[in-house]
Amino acid sequence: MGHIRGQGQHRGTRSGGERVAAVVVFIFALAIALGIGLWFGIQHRNAAQENAGQWSIADSAASGKELSKSQHAPTPVAEHHGNSPDCPDQDCIALLVNGDLLFHEGLWNQFRGANTSATDGTAFNFDPLFEPMKQYIQASDIAVCNFETPIAQRGGPYSAYPIFNVPPEVADAARNVGYNACTHATNHSWDQGADGIARLWDTLAADGIAQTGSYKTEEDSMQPLVIDSPTGGGKLGLIAGTVSLNGEVADADWRVDRLRDTDDPHHASDIQRAVDKANKAREQGADIVAIAMHSVVEYIDYADSWQVTEAHELADTGAFDVIYGAGCHCAQPIENYNGTWIIYGLGNAVTESASAATIVNNQGVTARVQFAGKKGVKGSWRVNRIDWLPTANQQQGTYRWCPISSDHPIGTCWSETQDAQVRQRIWNVIYSMGADQNVVREWNITQE
C-alpha cells in the first residue's frame, strides 16, 4: 500500500527542473507579448504625431512625459518687418530719401545763436528747421540726406552762392533728426576744394552719419557704402554720382563720384565705376543697392534728357534696385523702367525761399521706398511700395520743413488754398510717366 501511494505522488508532482523551464517559457512569452504591444503603441504615437504635427503640452502632461521642443517644434524663422506699416515678406527695409539740403545766408541767419563765431556747436541751431521730419524718419528704417554744398569750419567764415561754405551745425541737425547716412556728390562738391570735402567728411563722421559721394582719400573712394538696417531687415548699398562740378576740375578724378553725360569721354567709365561699387556692395552683403543721381537742369517738372538716358543706362546694368535724384530743385516724375523704379527729382528738403519765377524751388518730395525679400537671399528682393509726400520749405511764414498732406499732421504750410494747389501740381508731376498708383502712393502718416 505504501509503495503504491508513493507511485501516485511521484507521477502527480513536477520535478524542480520542470518548474524552472515552465517559468522561463512563461517569462519569454510575456516579454514577446509586451514587446509587440509596445511596438504597436509607438507606431500609433508616431502616426498621431505626423497627423497632428506634435503632441500638445496637455497630452504630454497626461502621459507623464515631458515635451521636447527641440525634437518636435520647428525652429521659427526670424522676421524683420521694420517700421513701415506693412511687409509682404520675411524681411523689409524702408528707405527714406529727400532732396537737397540747400542753405543760403537768408536761411541760416534765421537759426543763428548768440555768437555765430562759436566753435562749440552753438553758432547755429537748425533743429527746429528739421524737427517735423522726425516722425517720418521714425516711420522708416534708413534715412538718407543729400548735402548740396560743403561746410565751413566751426565758427566760419561762411559763404553762400555761388561758392558755398555753410555752417557745419547743419550736420549736427541732420544727426539729431535721425538721418543715418548722407550723400554728397553734387555740382557744388568742389566749391571749397579738398579742404571742403575733408571738413564735410570729418563732421559727418563725428556726428555718426555714414556717407558717400566725395572723398578724402582714394582708398575711401573705392569702397561702397553698406548700411545695416537698424531694424534688422538686411543691408543697403548706397552709391552716388553727379553730372557736373560747375565747370571745375578736382585735383583727382576720384575725389567726387561722377555720372558724366554721354558725350563726355569719361561717361562709360563713370557707369562702370558705379556698377563695380554696386557689385562690391553685394559682395559685402548688401541685399539691395540704391544710387543717387545729381542733375543740374533746374526748375522743371519733367525728367531732362541726361536724367532719362543716364537712369535708363544704369537700370539696364541690373546693378541697382532703385534710382533716385536731386539737383534740379524741383519735384519730378516717378517711373518704372523695365522693372526698375526711378524717382527723377526730389526737389529741396530745406531751402531759402525763391521768387515767383522759380517758386518750385520752395517745394520738395520726401519718399519712403520699401524693399521686401529675405535677408541674404539673392534675387528675393523687390520694391513693393513707394510712399511720396509733397513738402514746403516754410510753415506759416517760418522756415521749417513742412509736409503738405491731406491728413495735415502739423497743420497747413502756406495756406489751405496754396497747399492744395501745390499738392495737386506735384501729384500730376509724380504720375506723369505712368507710375502705378497701387505701388506709388501718397504718404498719409496719420493713417498708418
C-alpha positions as CSV (number, residue, x, y, z in Angstrom):
1,M,0.0,0.0,0.0
2,G,2.7,2.5,0.9
3,H,4.6,1.7,-2.3
4,I,1.5,2.2,-4.5
5,R,0.8,5.6,-2.7
6,G,4.3,6.6,-3.3
7,Q,4.0,5.9,-7.0
8,G,0.9,8.0,-7.2
9,Q,2.6,11.0,-5.6
10,H,5.6,10.8,-7.9
11,R,3.6,10.9,-11.1
12,G,1.4,13.9,-10.0
13,T,4.3,16.2,-9.0
14,R,6.8,18.0,-11.3
15,S,10.5,18.0,-10.7
16,G,12.4,21.2,-9.8
17,G,13.9,21.3,-13.4
18,E,10.5,21.1,-15.0
19,R,9.2,24.0,-12.9
20,V,12.1,26.3,-13.8
21,A,11.7,25.6,-17.5
22,A,8.0,26.4,-17.3
23,V,8.7,29.8,-15.6
24,V,11.3,30.6,-18.3
25,V,8.9,29.8,-21.1
26,F,6.2,32.0,-19.4
27,I,8.5,35.0,-19.0
28,F,9.7,34.7,-22.5
29,A,6.2,34.6,-23.9
30,L,5.2,37.6,-21.7
31,A,8.2,39.6,-22.9
32,I,7.3,38.9,-26.6
33,A,3.7,40.0,-25.9
34,L,4.8,43.2,-24.2
35,G,7.3,44.0,-27.0
36,I,4.6,43.6,-29.6
37,G,2.3,45.8,-27.6
38,L,5.0,48.5,-27.2
39,W,5.8,48.4,-30.9
40,F,2.2,48.9,-31.9
41,G,2.0,51.7,-29.3
42,I,5.0,53.5,-30.7
43,Q,3.7,53.2,-34.3
44,H,0.3,54.6,-33.2
45,R,2.0,57.6,-31.4
46,N,4.2,58.3,-34.5
47,A,1.2,58.3,-36.8
48,A,-0.6,60.6,-34.4
49,Q,2.4,63.0,-34.4
50,E,2.5,63.0,-38.2
51,N,-1.1,63.9,-38.4
52,A,-1.1,66.5,-35.6
53,G,2.4,67.8,-36.1
54,Q,3.4,67.2,-32.5
55,W,1.8,66.2,-29.1
56,S,0.1,69.0,-27.3
57,I,1.5,70.0,-23.9
58,A,-1.6,68.7,-22.3
59,D,-1.2,65.3,-23.9
60,S,2.4,65.2,-22.9
61,A,1.5,66.0,-19.3
62,A,-1.3,63.4,-19.3
63,S,1.2,60.7,-20.5
64,G,3.6,61.7,-17.8
65,K,6.3,62.6,-20.4
66,E,8.0,65.9,-20.9
67,L,7.6,67.6,-24.4
68,S,10.9,68.1,-26.1
69,K,10.6,71.3,-28.1
70,S,13.9,70.8,-29.8
71,Q,12.6,67.5,-31.2
72,H,9.0,68.3,-32.0
73,A,8.7,72.1,-32.6
74,P,10.0,73.6,-35.9
75,T,12.6,76.4,-35.5
76,P,10.8,79.7,-36.1
77,V,12.1,81.9,-38.9
78,A,13.2,85.3,-37.7
79,E,11.3,88.1,-39.4
80,H,12.2,91.8,-39.6
81,H,9.4,93.8,-40.9
82,G,10.8,97.2,-40.0
83,N,9.0,100.4,-39.3
84,S,6.8,100.8,-42.3
85,P,3.1,99.8,-42.0
86,D,3.3,96.5,-43.9
87,C,5.8,94.0,-45.1
88,P,4.7,91.2,-47.5
89,D,7.8,89.0,-47.0
90,Q,10.2,87.7,-44.3
91,D,12.2,90.9,-44.2
92,C,11.8,94.6,-45.3
93,I,13.9,97.7,-45.5
94,A,12.1,101.1,-45.7
95,L,14.4,103.7,-47.2
96,L,13.6,107.4,-46.7
97,V,15.1,109.9,-49.1
98,N,14.5,113.5,-49.8
99,G,16.1,116.4,-51.7
100,D,18.9,118.8,-51.3
101,L,19.9,120.5,-48.0
102,L,20.4,123.9,-49.7
103,F,21.5,126.7,-47.4
104,H,21.8,130.3,-48.3
105,E,22.6,133.1,-45.9
106,G,18.9,134.2,-45.6
107,L,18.1,130.7,-44.3
108,W,20.9,130.1,-41.9
109,N,20.7,133.5,-40.3
110,Q,17.2,132.6,-39.0
111,F,18.8,130.0,-36.8
112,R,21.9,131.8,-35.5
113,G,22.9,131.7,-31.9
114,A,24.3,134.5,-29.8
115,N,27.8,134.1,-31.3
116,T,28.0,132.9,-34.9
117,S,31.8,132.5,-34.5
118,A,31.4,130.0,-31.7
119,T,33.3,126.7,-32.3
120,D,31.5,124.6,-29.8
121,G,28.4,123.8,-32.0
122,T,26.3,126.6,-30.6
123,A,26.8,129.1,-33.5
124,F,23.6,127.9,-35.1
125,N,20.7,125.6,-34.1
126,F,18.9,124.1,-37.0
127,D,16.9,121.5,-35.0
128,P,13.6,123.4,-35.3
129,L,14.0,123.5,-39.1
130,F,14.2,119.7,-39.3
131,E,12.0,118.7,-36.3
132,P,8.7,118.0,-38.2
133,M,10.6,115.4,-40.3
134,K,11.3,113.2,-37.3
135,Q,8.0,111.3,-37.3
136,Y,8.5,110.4,-41.0
137,I,12.1,109.2,-40.4
138,Q,10.9,107.2,-37.4
139,A,8.3,105.6,-39.8
140,S,11.2,104.4,-41.9
141,D,14.3,102.2,-41.3
142,I,17.2,104.0,-43.0
143,A,17.0,107.8,-43.8
144,V,19.4,109.4,-46.3
145,C,20.0,113.1,-46.8
146,N,21.8,114.9,-49.6
147,F,24.4,117.6,-48.8
148,E,24.3,120.0,-51.8
149,T,27.2,122.0,-50.5
150,P,30.5,121.7,-48.5
151,I,30.6,123.1,-44.9
152,A,32.8,125.6,-43.2
153,Q,35.0,125.0,-40.2
154,R,33.4,125.6,-36.8
155,G,33.0,129.4,-36.3
156,G,33.2,130.2,-40.0
157,P,33.8,132.1,-42.3
158,Y,30.7,131.2,-44.2
159,S,29.7,131.9,-47.8
160,A,26.6,131.3,-50.0
161,Y,26.0,131.2,-53.7
162,P,27.9,130.8,-56.0
163,I,30.8,129.2,-53.9
164,F,29.2,127.7,-50.8
165,N,30.7,127.2,-47.4
166,V,27.7,126.7,-45.0
167,P,27.6,126.4,-41.2
168,P,28.6,122.9,-40.0
169,E,25.8,122.8,-37.5
170,V,23.6,121.6,-40.4
171,A,25.3,118.2,-40.0
172,D,24.5,118.3,-36.3
173,A,20.8,118.9,-37.0
174,A,20.9,116.0,-39.6
175,R,22.1,113.7,-36.9
176,N,19.6,115.0,-34.3
177,V,16.6,114.5,-36.6
178,G,17.6,110.9,-37.3
179,Y,19.4,110.7,-40.7
180,N,21.5,107.5,-40.8
181,A,23.5,108.5,-43.9
182,C,24.1,111.3,-46.4
183,T,25.3,111.5,-50.0
184,H,27.4,114.4,-51.2
185,A,28.2,114.0,-54.9
186,T,26.9,117.3,-56.3
187,N,27.7,120.1,-58.6
188,H,29.0,122.1,-55.6
189,S,31.2,119.3,-54.1
190,W,34.4,121.1,-55.2
191,D,33.4,124.6,-54.1
192,Q,35.9,124.5,-51.3
193,G,38.3,122.0,-52.9
194,A,39.8,119.1,-51.0
195,D,39.6,121.0,-47.7
196,G,35.8,121.4,-48.0
197,I,35.4,117.8,-48.8
198,A,37.5,116.8,-45.8
199,R,35.6,119.1,-43.4
200,L,32.2,117.6,-44.5
201,W,33.6,114.1,-44.3
202,D,35.1,114.6,-40.8
203,T,32.0,116.5,-39.4
204,L,29.5,113.8,-40.6
205,A,31.8,111.1,-39.3
206,A,32.0,112.8,-35.9
207,D,28.2,113.0,-35.9
208,G,27.9,109.3,-36.6
209,I,26.4,109.7,-40.1
210,A,27.5,107.3,-42.8
211,Q,28.4,108.9,-46.1
212,T,29.4,108.5,-49.7
213,G,29.9,110.7,-52.8
214,S,33.1,112.7,-52.3
215,Y,36.2,111.6,-50.5
216,K,39.3,112.5,-48.5
217,T,41.4,109.5,-49.8
218,E,41.4,107.4,-52.9
219,E,41.0,104.3,-50.7
220,D,37.7,105.7,-49.4
221,S,36.6,106.4,-52.9
222,M,36.9,102.7,-53.9
223,Q,34.7,101.5,-51.1
224,P,30.9,101.3,-51.4
225,L,28.7,102.4,-48.5
226,V,26.9,99.4,-47.0
227,I,24.5,100.2,-44.2
228,D,22.9,97.6,-41.8
229,S,19.2,98.3,-41.4
230,P,18.7,99.3,-37.7
231,T,15.5,97.2,-37.6
232,G,17.4,94.1,-38.8
233,G,15.8,93.7,-42.3
234,G,19.1,93.5,-44.2
235,K,21.8,95.6,-45.7
236,L,21.6,98.6,-48.1
237,G,24.3,99.5,-50.5
238,L,24.4,103.2,-51.4
239,I,26.1,104.8,-54.5
240,A,26.1,108.4,-55.7
241,G,27.2,110.4,-58.7
242,T,26.9,113.9,-60.2
243,V,26.8,115.0,-63.8
244,S,28.7,118.3,-63.1
245,L,31.1,120.2,-60.9
246,N,30.0,123.5,-62.4
247,G,32.9,123.6,-64.8
248,E,35.5,123.0,-62.0
249,V,38.1,120.2,-62.2
250,A,39.0,118.4,-59.0
251,D,42.7,117.7,-58.2
252,A,42.0,114.0,-58.7
253,D,39.1,112.3,-60.5
254,W,38.4,110.0,-57.6
255,R,37.5,113.0,-55.3
256,V,33.9,113.1,-56.4
257,D,31.7,110.3,-57.8
258,R,30.7,111.3,-61.3
259,L,28.0,110.3,-63.8
260,R,29.0,112.4,-66.8
261,D,26.9,112.9,-69.9
262,T,27.1,110.5,-72.9
263,D,29.3,113.0,-74.9
264,D,31.9,113.1,-72.2
265,P,34.9,110.7,-72.7
266,H,34.5,109.6,-69.1
267,H,30.9,108.5,-69.4
268,A,31.4,104.8,-69.9
269,S,34.0,104.6,-67.1
270,D,31.7,106.5,-64.7
271,I,28.9,104.0,-65.3
272,Q,31.3,101.1,-64.9
273,R,32.7,102.6,-61.7
274,A,29.1,102.8,-60.2
275,V,28.4,99.2,-61.3
276,D,31.6,98.0,-59.8
277,K,30.8,99.6,-56.5
278,A,27.3,98.2,-56.6
279,N,28.8,94.7,-57.2
280,K,31.3,95.2,-54.4
281,A,28.5,96.2,-52.1
282,R,26.6,93.0,-52.8
283,E,29.9,91.1,-52.2
284,Q,29.9,92.8,-48.8
285,G,26.4,91.6,-48.0
286,A,24.1,94.3,-49.4
287,D,20.7,92.9,-50.1
288,I,19.7,96.0,-52.1
289,V,21.6,98.8,-53.8
290,A,20.3,102.4,-54.4
291,I,22.0,105.1,-56.4
292,A,21.6,108.8,-56.1
293,M,22.0,110.9,-59.3
294,H,22.6,114.7,-59.1
295,S,21.5,116.8,-62.0
296,V,21.9,120.4,-63.0
297,V,18.9,121.5,-65.2
298,E,16.8,123.5,-62.7
299,Y,13.1,124.3,-62.1
300,I,11.5,121.9,-64.5
301,D,8.6,119.4,-63.9
302,Y,9.8,116.7,-66.2
303,A,13.0,114.5,-66.4
304,D,15.6,116.1,-68.7
305,S,17.5,114.2,-71.4
306,W,20.5,113.4,-69.2
307,Q,18.4,112.1,-66.4
308,V,16.4,109.8,-68.6
309,T,19.4,108.5,-70.6
310,E,21.6,108.1,-67.5
311,A,18.9,106.4,-65.3
312,H,17.9,104.0,-68.1
313,E,21.5,103.1,-68.8
314,L,22.1,102.4,-65.0
315,A,18.9,100.4,-64.8
316,D,19.9,98.3,-67.8
317,T,23.0,97.1,-66.0
318,G,20.8,95.3,-63.5
319,A,23.1,96.5,-60.6
320,F,20.6,98.8,-58.9
321,D,17.3,98.2,-57.1
322,V,16.2,101.9,-57.1
323,I,17.5,105.1,-58.7
324,Y,16.6,108.5,-57.3
325,G,17.7,112.0,-57.9
326,A,18.1,115.6,-56.8
327,G,19.8,118.7,-58.1
328,C,17.0,120.3,-60.2
329,H,15.4,122.0,-57.1
330,C,12.1,120.7,-58.3
331,A,9.7,117.7,-58.0
332,Q,9.9,115.4,-60.9
333,P,8.2,112.2,-62.1
334,I,8.5,108.6,-60.8
335,E,8.9,105.9,-63.5
336,N,9.1,102.2,-63.6
337,Y,11.6,101.4,-66.4
338,N,11.8,97.7,-67.3
339,G,11.2,96.7,-63.7
340,T,13.5,99.3,-62.1
341,W,11.9,102.2,-60.2
342,I,13.3,105.7,-60.8
343,I,12.5,108.8,-58.8
344,Y,13.8,111.5,-61.0
345,G,13.8,114.5,-58.7
346,L,13.1,115.1,-55.0
347,G,13.4,118.9,-55.1
348,N,14.7,120.6,-51.9
349,A,14.3,119.2,-48.4
350,V,15.2,122.6,-46.9
351,T,16.0,125.9,-48.6
352,E,15.6,129.6,-48.6
353,S,12.5,130.9,-50.4
354,A,12.9,131.8,-54.1
355,S,10.8,134.3,-56.1
356,A,7.6,133.5,-58.0
357,A,9.6,132.8,-61.2
358,T,11.3,129.8,-59.6
359,I,8.7,129.0,-56.9
360,V,9.1,125.3,-57.4
361,N,12.5,125.8,-55.6
362,N,10.4,126.1,-52.4
363,Q,8.9,122.6,-52.8
364,G,10.1,119.1,-52.3
365,V,9.3,115.5,-52.1
366,T,10.1,113.0,-49.4
367,A,9.8,109.4,-50.5
368,R,9.8,106.1,-48.5
369,V,10.9,103.2,-50.7
370,Q,10.1,99.8,-49.2
371,F,12.0,96.8,-50.3
372,A,10.8,93.3,-49.4
373,G,12.6,90.0,-49.5
374,K,14.7,87.6,-47.5
375,K,17.9,88.7,-45.9
376,G,20.9,87.2,-47.5
377,V,18.9,85.6,-50.3
378,K,19.8,86.9,-53.7
379,G,17.0,87.5,-56.2
380,S,14.3,87.6,-53.5
381,W,14.2,91.4,-53.1
382,R,11.9,93.9,-54.9
383,V,10.4,97.3,-54.4
384,N,6.8,96.7,-53.2
385,R,5.7,100.2,-52.4
386,I,6.8,103.8,-52.7
387,D,5.2,106.4,-50.4
388,W,5.7,110.0,-51.5
389,L,5.0,113.2,-49.6
390,P,5.0,116.8,-51.0
391,T,6.7,119.3,-48.8
392,A,7.1,123.0,-48.3
393,N,10.1,125.0,-47.0
394,Q,8.0,127.1,-44.6
395,Q,5.2,126.8,-42.2
396,Q,3.1,129.9,-41.7
397,G,6.0,132.2,-42.6
398,T,8.7,130.5,-40.6
399,Y,11.4,128.4,-42.2
400,R,10.5,124.8,-41.3
401,W,10.3,121.5,-43.2
402,C,6.5,121.1,-43.6
403,P,4.5,118.2,-45.0
404,I,1.8,119.1,-47.4
405,S,-0.6,116.2,-46.8
406,S,-4.3,115.6,-46.9
407,D,-4.1,114.5,-43.3
408,H,-2.4,117.7,-42.1
409,P,-0.2,116.1,-39.4
410,I,1.2,119.6,-38.3
411,G,-1.3,121.9,-40.0
412,T,-1.1,124.0,-43.1
413,C,2.2,125.1,-44.5
414,W,1.4,128.2,-46.5
415,S,-2.4,128.3,-46.6
416,E,-5.2,125.8,-47.3
417,T,-5.5,127.1,-50.9
418,Q,-1.8,127.2,-51.7
419,D,-1.1,123.9,-50.1
420,A,-3.9,122.2,-52.1
421,Q,-2.6,123.7,-55.4
422,V,0.9,122.6,-54.8
423,R,-0.1,119.1,-53.6
424,Q,-2.2,118.7,-56.8
425,R,0.6,120.0,-59.0
426,I,3.1,117.6,-57.5
427,W,0.6,114.8,-57.8
428,N,0.3,115.4,-61.5
429,V,4.1,115.6,-61.9
430,I,4.7,112.3,-59.9
431,Y,2.3,110.3,-62.1
432,S,3.1,111.9,-65.5
433,M,5.3,109.0,-66.6
434,G,2.7,106.4,-65.8
435,A,3.7,105.2,-62.2
436,D,1.3,102.5,-60.9
437,Q,-0.8,104.1,-58.2
438,N,-1.1,100.7,-56.5
439,V,2.7,100.9,-55.8
440,V,3.3,104.6,-55.7
441,R,1.0,106.1,-53.1
442,E,0.7,109.4,-51.4
443,W,2.0,109.2,-47.8
444,N,-0.6,109.9,-45.2
445,I,1.2,109.1,-42.0
446,T,-1.7,109.5,-39.6
447,Q,-3.5,106.6,-41.3
448,E,-0.7,104.2,-40.5
